[in-house]
């Protein structure tokens, strides 16, 4: 069953990181920012929820990356995009040719996992692959990627189309997550109680729900995690974060846009 089409509305680090790169989140020794006029302060990162599973991540140096890009990027040409394979609302075979970095969360050649560990402007992007349901065997190995964005002292994770719990090997490669975008539909990905178990293992200070198809499903997830997270509901789809400004206690931050 195909998911609701995003465009109609808003329209691992699997291998060891390259020797020249040492993960800030796994140890944070960041890349030097690009020398461009910055709308953000040096310690700020801006997240904007476009909808479904797509966010714009904007760095102090002006780099912009769109997650789970299916052809829509809210009128901007991002410097890079990430994609996932499970459904066509999470990828496109025809990305804008002006996008310099297109990171697919699966290996199109089908021979082993996708491996990404790159610096796009002042954002380090790497991935950890997970499996997805589908195919003759009922499970497609390495069909999804959890993408991790290291920028301005923050480790930001996007769980993509996660279909199973994370083992110690996944958690070891993911490392620290300060902020995580999590699918909470409860069916296309994982049950909401299972997704809460995932969140307990990654221990991010800010959890941003996505991929929920409407307020009923979102409210069910909020009720599921209400004992674990303080709830904040934003009136705008964007938020600026700093490492120093992370909450002391875990927070569920709902951004409008889905």
Secondary structure by P-SEA (a helix, b strand, c coil): cccccccccccccccccccccccccccccccccccccccccccbbbbbbccccbbbbbcccbbbbbcccccccccccccbbbbbccccccccccccccccbbbbcccccccccbbbbbbcccbbbbbbbbbbcccccccccccccccccccccbbbbbbccccccccaaaaaaaccccbbbbbccccccccaaaaaaaaaaacccbbbbcccccaaaaaaaaaaacccbbbbbbcccbbbbccccccccccccccccc
